[in-house]
Amino acid sequence: MATILAFAGSNSSTSINHKLVKYTTSLIKTHKIQLYDMTRYPFPMYSEDDEKRKGFSNSLVEFKNDIQRADALVISVNEYNGNPSGYFKNVIDWLSRLERKFLQDKTIFLMSTSGGKGGAANSLKVVKNMLPIFGADIVATFSLPSFKENFTEDGIVDKHLKDGHQKALDTFLQNLK
């Protein structure tokens, strides 16, 4: 049984990406899930001066340690103006300063969603290109467009999208080390 750490790239209390992560992990029955609520991690904006003056917060070190103890990650990223949120990029900046290859040998299912028809696909592409720099092995991706039309409390409602999500999830699970 693998340990899978899951989180959204958003620190919003109403994050639709967190809802997608929570739904996705609810479909995984044979592995241990550790679901992070990023609203509990208000990391300050990265600053080299702050790093020198204050060092690394305990919550950052704990988060990095949890990532490294996990066998795999499920991440869903949001999009602002065609890019990942400043919050997500900031978390990556802090983690990479703590340890450059903080995602070394981590199998990752990378997702995105938004309220628009693009499904945060631009952000997904940016992050898909970014995470391997830190050692990530992204084995599956999925983008859910028009969240409010395609997702309810029961999950993904559009059959084609639901099937695509399940196929990506199956690919991820088959690639667990």
C-alpha positions in Angstrom: 0.0 0.0 0.0 1.4 3.4 -1.1 1.1 6.7 0.8 -0.3 9.4 -1.4 -0.1 13.1 -0.4 -2.7 15.3 -2.1 -3.2 19.0 -2.2 -4.4 21.9 -4.3 -2.3 24.8 -5.4 -4.7 27.2 -3.9 -5.1 28.6 -0.4 -8.7 29.6 -0.9 -11.3 28.3 1.5 -13.6 27.8 -1.5 -11.0 26.2 -3.8 -12.5 24.2 -6.6 -9.1 22.6 -7.1 -9.3 21.3 -3.5 -12.7 19.9 -4.3 -11.3 18.1 -7.3 -8.4 16.7 -5.2 -10.8 15.6 -2.5 -13.0 13.9 -5.0 -10.1 12.2 -6.7 -8.6 10.8 -3.5 -12.1 9.5 -2.5 -11.8 7.2 -5.5 -8.6 5.7 -4.3 -9.4 2.7 -2.0 -6.2 0.7 -1.8 -3.7 3.3 -0.7 -3.2 5.6 2.3 -4.2 9.2 1.6 -2.9 12.3 3.3 -5.0 15.2 2.2 -3.6 18.7 2.9 -5.8 21.8 3.3 -3.5 24.6 2.1 -5.6 27.2 3.9 -3.6 26.1 7.0 -0.3 27.0 5.4 0.0 30.8 5.1 3.6 30.9 3.9 5.0 34.4 3.6 6.1 35.5 0.1 9.6 34.1 -0.6 12.4 36.5 0.1 16.1 35.7 0.2 16.4 38.3 3.0 13.7 36.5 5.0 15.3 33.2 4.4 18.6 34.5 5.8 17.0 36.3 8.7 14.3 33.8 9.8 15.2 30.5 8.1 12.5 28.0 7.3 9.3 27.7 9.2 8.4 24.5 11.0 5.3 24.1 8.8 7.4 24.3 5.6 9.9 21.7 6.9 7.0 19.4 8.0 5.3 19.8 4.6 8.6 19.0 2.8 9.1 15.9 5.1 5.6 14.7 4.4 6.2 15.1 0.6 9.4 13.1 0.9 7.8 10.3 3.0 5.0 10.0 0.5 5.3 7.6 -2.4 3.2 9.7 -4.7 1.3 13.0 -5.0 -2.0 14.2 -6.4 -1.9 17.9 -7.1 -4.5 20.2 -8.7 -3.4 23.7 -9.7 -5.5 26.8 -10.2 -4.9 29.5 -12.8 -4.7 33.3 -12.6 -4.1 35.1 -15.8 -2.8 32.0 -17.6 -0.4 30.9 -14.9 -0.4 29.1 -11.6 -1.4 31.2 -8.6 1.3 33.2 -6.8 0.5 31.1 -3.7 1.4 27.8 -5.5 4.6 29.3 -7.1 5.6 30.7 -3.7 5.2 27.3 -2.0 7.4 25.7 -4.7 10.0 28.5 -4.3 10.2 27.9 -0.5 10.3 24.1 -0.9 13.0 24.3 -3.5 15.1 26.5 -1.3 14.8 24.0 1.5 15.8 21.1 -0.8 16.3 21.5 -4.6 15.1 18.0 -5.5 12.2 17.9 -3.0 10.1 15.9 -5.5 12.8 13.4 -6.3 11.3 10.0 -7.4 7.7 11.2 -6.7 5.1 9.8 -9.0 2.6 12.6 -9.6 -1.0 12.9 -10.9 -1.3 16.6 -11.9 -4.7 18.1 -12.4 -6.3 21.5 -12.9 -9.8 23.0 -13.0 -11.3 26.4 -13.4 -14.7 28.0 -13.9 -13.9 28.6 -17.6 -13.8 26.4 -20.6 -10.0 26.2 -20.5 -10.0 24.2 -17.3 -6.8 26.0 -16.2 -4.9 24.1 -19.0 -2.3 26.9 -19.3 -1.4 26.6 -15.6 -1.3 22.8 -15.9 1.1 23.1 -18.8 3.4 25.5 -16.9 3.4 23.3 -13.8 3.9 20.2 -15.9 7.1 21.8 -17.2 8.2 23.1 -13.9 7.9 20.2 -11.5 10.4 17.8 -13.2 13.1 20.4 -12.4 12.6 19.4 -8.8 12.7 15.6 -9.5 9.0 14.9 -10.2 7.8 12.1 -12.4 4.4 13.3 -13.8 2.7 10.2 -15.1 -0.8 11.5 -15.7 -2.6 14.8 -16.2 -6.2 15.9 -16.3 -8.0 19.2 -16.8 -11.6 19.8 -15.9 -13.2 22.7 -17.7 -16.2 24.7 -16.6 -16.2 23.4 -13.0 -19.7 24.6 -12.0 -21.3 22.9 -15.0 -19.2 19.7 -14.8 -18.9 19.0 -11.1 -21.4 18.5 -8.3 -21.1 17.2 -4.8 -21.3 13.7 -6.3 -18.2 14.4 -8.5 -17.7 14.8 -12.3 -21.1 14.7 -14.1 -20.1 14.8 -17.8 -19.5 11.1 -18.8 -16.7 11.9 -21.3 -14.8 14.0 -18.7 -15.5 11.5 -15.9 -14.1 8.7 -18.1 -11.0 10.8 -18.9 -10.5 11.5 -15.3 -10.8 7.8 -14.3 -8.4 6.8 -17.1 -5.8 9.4 -15.9 -6.3 8.2 -12.3 -5.9 4.5 -13.4 -2.6 5.4 -15.2 -1.4 7.1 -12.1 -2.2 4.2 -9.8 -0.6 1.7 -12.2 2.6 3.7 -12.1 3.0 3.8 -8.3 6.4 2.5 -7.3 
